[in-house]
Amino acid sequence: MGQKEEFTLTTATQRIRPDFRKNRLLQVLLLWYVVFWSLLAIKPLYRQDWFLENLLVIPFFVLLVATYRVFAFSNMSYLLMTLFMSLHAIGAHYTYAEVPFGFWLKEVFYFSRNHFDRIVHFSFGLLMAYPARELFFRIARSRGFWAYYLPIAMVLAFSGMFEMIEMVAALIVSPDLGDAYLGTQGDVWDPQKDMLAATAGAVIAMALTSVFRNVFKRKRKDL
């Protein structure tokens, strides 16, 4: 498994040799996220809400760093995870209900609410399903139907778990910030819609993965 294989950005390999010193893309991604997150940690709209939003992000980031030598994801997975975590950092800075981009979308498309939270939940499925597939592919050796179904199921499960964790955290840590943290914006079906958005993103991600995988196979046969 050479260095070239690491940069194919696919989960086709069973092993990826972790060498952070030679992985320029991973170095750039790490630098980007640390700087971006640090800048958005300065004077967030609501400090307590920012703290709640990062209760799970910081442990996840530490886990990725701590397990890098034991299990290194492909560069594609790290790129997708960085994109999602960057979107989450924006939501944590403003609170999901008050992100300026969401208000811009609301005005342009005459939405009834700020939909930035929906965008991030959809992005969770779209961007995190591929790393989940890689995890199942390389550890559980899932193939065929299961290689595409299990990541979708994992996204749905984690979406439901996050909704419950958010509820408990809001009630225990700061009940008065519950609405700002949960970002329901008065929608009683908000958790279900968030889970649906994440699942839809995961389904699209797996469909695209299947298409690109088949195209890649055809190209290899033509060589």
Protein Blocks (a to p, Z undefined) as FASTA:
>chain_A
ZZklmmnopakbfbdcddfklmmmlmmmmmmmmmmmmmmmgopfblmlmmmmmmmmmmmm
mmmmmmmmmoccdfklmmmmmmmmmmmmmmmmnopklgfklmmmmmmnopabdfklmmmm
mmmmmmmmmmmmmmmmmmnopghjllmmmmmmmmmmmmmmmmmmmmmmmmmmmmmlmmmm
nonnopaklmmmmmmmmmmmmmmmmmmmmmmmmmmmmmmmmZZ
